Each structure stands twice: as structure tokens, then as C-alpha cells.
Amino acid sequence: MGKKLIIVESPSKARTLSKFLGSSFIVKASMGHVRDLPKSKIGVDIEHGFTPQYQVIKGREKSIEELKQAAKQAEETYLASDPDREGEAIAWHLAEALKLKNPVRIGFHEITRGAVEEAMEHPRSIDRSLVAAQEARRVIDRLLGYKLSPFLWKKVRAGLSAG
């Protein structure tokens, strides 16, 4: 039987989980977000339904490649980012960046053996409604931020963000 890969957000979570999950699991950290809107432009196609134009975050390419290799070697890949709207979006971005065919989503609110085992017993797919909510928030932040932030810099203080 092959090993199972669990991807969490932080290295400290990965270390803790590795201690009690045993040798049949590989636990890796994504280090949070792996894709985002580009920094140098608005990154939202306003003409075509406000479609976000995601790209891999600069400096995250190596991490993505390592996670891809681990996923190829794993029998199953579990995405265990935080169980909130942003964590759901991180899981979706990971699935897209890693080109996972059938990602399994698990969520737990505490880093304990019992909580993780309970989550593993109730896997699910990525909740696209939560992803859409995070995506809408991110697009609105970007649209408002790109238009209002320069105004705030002139009128209030440099460095403020309207996003």
C-alpha cells in the first residue's frame, strides 16, 4: 500500500502531524497561498465577467514542484489547509497548481491525533461556493484597491491600501 500525502499550510503543523500519523503518511507544507493575482497589474478581466488572472506567486515555483513530485508518488493527496473561506481557496489553488485530478479535502480545527483521524474519516471535495466567496472578496479588494489606494496615498498617507 502506498503512502498518503497530506498538505497543510504551515511547516509547524506538518512537523506536528508527522509525529503522530506514522510512516504511511507524508506531510508537507504549502506555506499558505501558492497563486494570486499579479502584483504589477489589476489582474482581473473586467470585460469577461471579472475573471481573475491567477499566477504562481514569485518564489513559490520550487515549493510547487516539490509538492507535485510528492503528489505523483502518493496513493492519495489530502488538502488540509485551514477550514475557512481562505483555506478552501488555498486548497483549490493547490489542486490547480499541482494538477490534482481528484483532490480530497479534509479540515480540522485542532492539531490532535483525534481531530485529524476524524477529518480523515470524513473527506470531502473542495467547496466551490467557499472558493467563489474568497475569489469575489479578492477581486473586489483588487478593483477597489487599484482605484482608491493612489487617492489615499495623496490625501491621507502613503502606503495605505483601500483593498
Disulfide bonds with the S-S distance in Angstrom:
none
